[in-house]
Amino acid sequence: MAGLPAARQTDETTIGGPITQGSLGVLIGAPSGVACSTCPNGQKVGKPVNPTLGAKVLSAETDVALPAAVPFILSRSYSSYQTDTPAPVGLLGPGWQLPSGISLLVTKTGLILNDNGVRSLHFNTLAVGEAHFSRSESLWLVRGGLLERDK
């Protein structure tokens, strides 16, 4: 179909994971701003192994919690799930995530937003001043900057 992948909700990926977003009808290509896989924090029968992904998942491990008017909580999560575009290695090493761990990877073909839930959201490259809204994630991605510097 015009050289683009086709899939619909309820189909499975090549590694057996379900497609959880989109429509029940056929989708042509991957819409920009849609998560590419099931969140590893989903169903966990046989904890801590996610049977859908075949990945070891430890979610919301709280290490320190100090109650106060503004509480201090240090928590972390782990997933052994590997994708074609894995999240960058964070402060705690491969597979470990902190709630504040979010990054934007700029590639030749587009942008990849890695959220703290170990998901990769793919966006088309944005021109200066352009914005894109992801309906599935309810978030805006906006590129600032100037076309050329003022002289």
Backbone as CSV, one residue per row, in Angstrom:
resi,resn,N_x,N_y,N_z,CA_x,CA_y,CA_z,C_x,C_y,C_z
1,MET,0.841,-1.179,0.000,0.000,0.000,0.000,0.882,1.237,0.000
2,ALA,1.301,1.649,-1.164,2.163,2.818,-1.339,3.482,2.660,-0.595
3,GLY,3.901,1.437,-0.306,5.166,1.200,0.371,5.150,1.466,1.860
4,LEU,3.976,1.736,2.445,3.874,2.022,3.874,3.299,0.820,4.616
5,PRO,3.674,0.636,5.890,3.118,-0.480,6.654,1.630,-0.281,6.927
6,ALA,0.889,-1.358,6.977,-0.542,-1.284,7.264,-0.838,-2.125,8.498
7,ALA,-1.637,-1.576,9.402,-2.001,-2.304,10.618,-3.288,-1.732,11.174
8,ARG,-3.930,-2.486,12.030,-5.130,-1.999,12.710,-5.070,-2.444,14.165
9,GLN,-5.871,-1.775,14.988,-5.959,-2.171,16.390,-6.355,-3.642,16.449
10,THR,-5.871,-4.369,17.392,-6.074,-5.808,17.624,-5.090,-6.672,16.839
11,ASP,-4.383,-6.105,15.818,-3.312,-6.857,15.166,-2.156,-6.973,16.148
12,GLU,-1.170,-7.788,15.814,0.009,-7.923,16.659,1.246,-7.475,15.902
13,THR,2.248,-7.011,16.646,3.516,-6.638,16.042,4.290,-7.902,15.697
14,THR,5.430,-7.741,15.040,6.222,-8.907,14.639,6.784,-9.672,15.825
15,ILE,6.861,-9.035,17.010,7.353,-9.749,18.192,6.217,-10.193,19.106
16,GLY,4.964,-10.095,18.609,3.837,-10.617,19.366,3.138,-9.629,20.271
17,GLY,3.575,-8.374,20.313,2.915,-7.369,21.145,1.687,-6.816,20.439
18,PRO,0.628,-6.472,21.181,-0.590,-5.968,20.558,-0.450,-4.511,20.121
19,ILE,-1.165,-4.132,19.057,-1.265,-2.732,18.656,-2.432,-2.167,19.445
20,THR,-2.160,-1.175,20.296,-3.173,-0.699,21.233,-3.751,0.654,20.870
21,GLN,-3.170,1.352,19.894,-3.671,2.667,19.525,-4.044,2.671,18.062
22,GLY,-4.908,3.597,17.694,-5.338,3.698,16.313,-6.797,3.322,16.198
23,SER,-7.208,2.979,15.002,-8.610,2.646,14.787,-8.749,1.148,14.549
24,LEU,-9.981,0.685,14.563,-10.231,-0.722,14.283,-10.114,-1.004,12.794
25,GLY,-10.190,0.075,11.968,-9.961,-0.065,10.536,-8.472,-0.055,10.251
26,VAL,-8.100,-0.240,9.007,-6.688,-0.310,8.632,-6.062,1.077,8.653
27,LEU,-4.847,1.166,9.219,-4.066,2.396,9.223,-2.934,2.226,8.225
28,ILE,-2.704,3.210,7.378,-1.604,3.156,6.426,-0.492,4.041,6.952
29,GLY,0.692,3.483,7.170,1.809,4.247,7.710,1.646,4.449,9.196
30,ALA,2.619,5.097,9.801,2.584,5.374,11.237,2.289,6.842,11.441
31,PRO,1.144,7.195,12.034,0.859,8.604,12.248,1.877,9.221,13.186
32,SER,2.238,10.451,12.915,3.236,11.139,13.729,2.710,11.368,15.130
33,GLY,3.532,11.115,16.133,3.159,11.378,17.514,2.407,10.259,18.189
34,VAL,2.479,9.051,17.670,1.797,7.913,18.280,2.844,6.968,18.852
35,ALA,2.613,6.497,20.054,3.563,5.574,20.683,3.697,4.322,19.832
36,CYS,4.921,3.800,19.748,5.164,2.680,18.833,4.943,1.320,19.476
37,SER,4.743,1.242,20.766,4.578,-0.069,21.390,3.737,0.036,22.645
38,THR,3.316,-1.119,23.133,2.585,-1.171,24.388,3.488,-0.723,25.516
39,CYS,2.978,0.102,26.386,3.766,0.573,27.526,4.126,-0.605,28.413
40,PRO,5.408,-0.780,28.735,5.803,-1.907,29.586,5.169,-1.897,30.977
41,ASN,4.551,-0.792,31.380,3.883,-0.756,32.677,2.453,-1.281,32.587
42,GLY,2.104,-1.918,31.476,0.764,-2.464,31.304,0.581,-3.767,32.070
43,GLN,-0.231,-4.671,31.551,-0.562,-5.927,32.223,0.701,-6.728,32.537
44,LYS,0.768,-7.254,33.766,1.951,-8.002,34.192,1.537,-9.304,34.864
45,VAL,1.006,-10.236,34.104,0.703,-11.543,34.657,2.031,-12.264,34.805
46,GLY,2.257,-12.910,35.941,3.529,-13.566,36.177,4.603,-12.581,36.591
47,LYS,4.188,-11.523,37.301,5.079,-10.442,37.720,6.412,-10.998,38.189
48,PRO,7.525,-10.433,37.835,7.716,-9.162,37.145,7.901,-9.288,35.641
49,VAL,7.548,-10.423,35.008,7.725,-10.564,33.569,6.425,-10.228,32.858
50,ASN,6.500,-9.311,31.881,5.354,-8.949,31.066,5.242,-9.990,29.953
51,PRO,4.185,-10.829,29.954,4.105,-11.904,28.971,3.924,-11.411,27.541
52,THR,3.342,-10.240,27.363,3.148,-9.700,26.023,4.472,-9.323,25.391
53,LEU,5.345,-8.697,26.180,6.612,-8.202,25.656,7.778,-9.144,25.919
54,GLY,7.612,-10.080,26.843,8.713,-10.944,27.224,9.804,-10.183,27.939
55,ALA,9.421,-9.148,28.663,10.393,-8.275,29.325,10.197,-8.300,30.831
56,LYS,11.300,-8.193,31.538,11.231,-8.048,32.995,10.911,-6.588,33.286
57,VAL,9.873,-6.358,34.092,9.419,-5.000,34.381,9.250,-4.828,35.885
58,LEU,9.920,-3.854,36.442,9.739,-3.456,37.839,9.255,-2.020,37.819
59,SER,8.014,-1.786,38.210,7.495,-0.430,38.135,7.356,0.192,39.507
60,ALA,7.649,1.487,39.551,7.468,2.331,40.740,8.117,1.768,41.997
61,GLU,9.393,1.470,41.929,10.149,1.074,43.113,10.504,2.349,43.878
62,THR,9.881,2.577,45.032,10.171,3.776,45.821,11.310,3.479,46.781
63,ASP,12.391,4.242,46.655,13.570,4.043,47.493,13.554,4.927,48.728
64,VAL,13.144,6.178,48.555,13.127,7.134,49.659,11.845,7.945,49.575
65,ALA,11.151,8.106,50.700,9.962,8.955,50.770,10.002,9.714,52.089
66,LEU,10.202,11.018,52.009,10.259,11.859,53.204,9.024,12.748,53.244
67,PRO,8.100,12.505,54.189,6.896,13.331,54.270,7.236,14.742,54.747
68,ALA,6.589,15.720,54.153,6.783,17.132,54.513,5.725,17.938,53.774
69,ALA,5.731,19.260,53.976,4.799,20.121,53.247,5.002,19.940,51.741
70,VAL,6.254,19.819,51.336,6.602,19.457,49.963,7.395,18.152,50.072
71,PRO,6.735,17.002,49.900,7.412,15.719,50.130,8.524,15.457,49.116
72,PHE,9.521,14.715,49.550,10.620,14.290,48.689,10.468,12.789,48.462
73,ILE,10.329,12.408,47.205,10.166,10.994,46.870,11.160,10.641,45.766
74,LEU,11.954,9.615,46.013,12.882,9.113,45.005,12.415,7.719,44.616
75,SER,11.979,7.585,43.361,11.510,6.285,42.882,12.152,5.987,41.535
76,ARG,12.089,4.721,41.140,12.692,4.299,39.882,11.916,3.117,39.326
77,SER,12.077,2.891,38.040,11.447,1.759,37.355,12.497,1.078,36.491
78,TYR,12.237,-0.183,36.141,13.164,-0.929,35.298,12.387,-1.725,34.261
79,SER,12.925,-1.796,33.056,12.363,-2.658,32.021,13.494,-3.178,31.145
80,SER,13.473,-4.477,30.875,14.475,-5.066,29.991,14.017,-5.043,28.536
81,TYR,12.840,-4.471,28.271,12.283,-4.416,26.919,13.190,-3.607,25.998
82,GLN,13.501,-4.146,24.833,14.360,-3.477,23.855,13.553,-3.168,22.604
83,THR,13.702,-1.948,22.085,13.047,-1.561,20.840,14.116,-1.243,19.807
84,ASP,13.674,-0.988,18.561,14.619,-0.586,17.520,15.251,0.762,17.845
85,THR,14.515,1.603,18.573,15.029,2.914,18.982,14.975,2.976,20.506
86,PRO,15.913,2.317,21.183,15.857,2.268,22.644,16.050,3.630,23.283
87,ALA,15.485,3.771,24.469,15.665,5.010,25.223,17.138,5.157,25.587
88,PRO,17.621,6.391,25.651,19.016,6.587,26.036,19.278,6.067,27.447
89,VAL,20.514,5.696,27.707,20.895,5.223,29.039,20.862,6.412,29.991
90,GLY,20.136,6.276,31.095,19.999,7.360,32.062,21.024,7.291,33.175
91,LEU,20.764,8.021,34.231,21.681,8.103,35.362,21.914,6.769,36.053
92,LEU,20.912,5.889,36.034,21.015,4.623,36.759,21.467,3.452,35.895
93,GLY,21.706,3.695,34.607,22.171,2.640,33.723,21.087,2.140,32.786
94,PRO,21.421,1.179,31.911,20.467,0.671,30.926,19.228,0.055,31.570
95,GLY,18.057,0.409,31.029,16.802,-0.159,31.504,16.164,0.563,32.669
96,TRP,16.929,1.351,33.414,16.395,2.048,34.588,15.898,3.435,34.194
97,GLN,14.754,3.835,34.757,14.181,5.144,34.486,13.827,5.845,35.789
98,LEU,13.963,7.164,35.754,13.503,8.019,36.843,12.273,8.771,36.349
99,PRO,11.371,9.210,37.248,10.185,9.943,36.806,10.516,11.185,35.977
100,SER,11.679,11.771,36.192,12.057,12.980,35.459,12.784,12.668,34.155
101,GLY,12.954,11.400,33.822,13.745,11.023,32.648,12.973,11.136,31.354
102,ILE,13.175,12.205,30.617,12.543,12.405,29.318,13.605,12.975,28.389
103,SER,13.609,12.532,27.135,14.616,13.029,26.204,14.041,13.109,24.799
104,LEU,14.659,13.959,23.987,14.270,14.119,22.592,15.481,13.787,21.730
105,LEU,15.337,12.806,20.863,16.410,12.373,19.978,16.107,12.887,18.575
106,VAL,17.048,13.618,17.989,16.889,14.144,16.635,17.623,13.207,15.684
107,THR,16.890,12.652,14.717,17.490,11.749,13.734,17.352,12.360,12.345
108,LYS,17.912,11.705,11.344,17.807,12.200,9.970,16.376,12.125,9.455
109,THR,15.593,11.193,9.988,14.234,10.979,9.485,13.141,11.593,10.347
110,GLY,13.474,12.098,11.526,12.445,12.683,12.381,12.913,12.872,13.803
111,LEU,11.949,12.946,14.706,12.212,13.163,16.125,11.655,11.991,16.917
112,ILE,12.369,11.594,17.957,11.895,10.515,18.825,11.890,11.047,20.250
113,LEU,10.701,11.129,20.843,10.543,11.575,22.224,10.460,10.334,23.101
114,ASN,11.461,10.140,23.957,11.469,9.021,24.901,10.916,9.530,26.220
115,ASP,9.764,8.997,26.629,9.174,9.464,27.883,9.662,8.608,29.039
116,ASN,9.272,8.980,30.235,9.747,8.249,31.412,9.030,6.922,31.600
117,GLY,8.120,6.583,30.716,7.438,5.296,30.764,8.048,4.298,29.799
118,VAL,9.238,4.564,29.303,9.979,3.694,28.391,9.274,3.558,27.044
119,ARG,8.594,4.579,26.627,7.951,4.546,25.318,8.654,5.523,24.400
120,SER,8.622,5.240,23.108,9.201,6.115,22.101,8.079,6.655,21.233
121,LEU,7.934,7.975,21.201,6.936,8.627,20.364,7.658,9.209,19.160
122,HIS,7.216,8.842,17.969,7.872,9.291,16.744,7.118,10.478,16.155
123,PHE,7.861,11.522,15.801,7.311,12.717,15.181,8.072,12.998,13.899
124,ASN,7.394,13.639,12.949,8.087,14.124,11.764,8.958,15.301,12.179
125,THR,10.003,15.589,11.392,10.867,16.728,11.674,10.038,18.006,11.610
126,LEU,10.256,18.909,12.560,9.531,20.173,12.604,10.394,21.290,12.033
127,ALA,9.782,22.164,11.235,10.472,23.354,10.741,10.482,24.401,11.852
128,VAL,11.319,25.411,11.711,11.388,26.481,12.708,10.006,27.112,12.868
129,GLY,9.533,27.201,14.114,8.234,27.799,14.413,7.049,26.860,14.242
130,GLU,7.278,25.642,13.805,6.195,24.683,13.574,5.826,23.964,14.872
131,ALA,4.555,23.543,14.962,4.066,22.819,16.137,3.273,21.603,15.670
132,HIS,3.253,20.564,16.506,2.470,19.361,16.218,1.797,18.903,17.506
133,PHE,0.504,18.566,17.427,-0.235,18.061,18.575,-0.465,16.567,18.402
134,SER,-0.082,15.777,19.397,-0.320,14.336,19.392,-1.625,14.075,20.136
135,ARG,-2.664,13.678,19.405,-3.955,13.408,20.044,-3.886,12.208,20.969
136,SER,-3.112,11.192,20.605,-3.048,9.990,21.433,-2.356,10.244,22.766
137,GLU,-1.436,11.204,22.808,-0.678,11.494,24.028,-1.098,12.796,24.694
138,SER,-1.949,13.581,24.039,-2.395,14.898,24.537,-1.200,15.792,24.868
139,LEU,-0.283,15.904,23.915,0.868,16.770,24.137,1.246,17.499,22.860
140,TRP,1.814,18.693,23.057,2.305,19.520,21.966,3.811,19.378,21.866
141,LEU,4.324,19.333,20.653,5.756,19.408,20.388,5.937,20.643,19.519
142,VAL,6.735,21.606,19.992,6.894,22.890,19.312,8.371,23.166,19.104
143,ARG,8.733,23.637,17.912,10.122,24.018,17.650,10.214,25.532,17.594
144,GLY,11.076,26.089,18.434,11.316,27.530,18.423,12.469,27.857,17.503
145,GLY,13.025,29.045,17.674,14.198,29.437,16.895,13.865,30.450,15.830
146,LEU,14.898,30.877,15.128,14.780,31.853,14.051,15.319,31.252,12.769
147,LEU,14.752,31.682,11.626,15.267,31.205,10.354,16.685,31.708,10.124
148,GLU,16.944,32.988,10.433,18.305,33.510,10.369,18.490,34.556,11.449
149,ARG,19.714,34.725,11.856,20.019,35.674,12.932,19.837,37.098,12.457
150,ASP,19.345,37.946,13.372,19.265,39.377,13.073,20.668,39.934,12.971
151,LYS,20.877,40.846,12.036,22.216,41.418,11.851,22.354,42.731,12.566
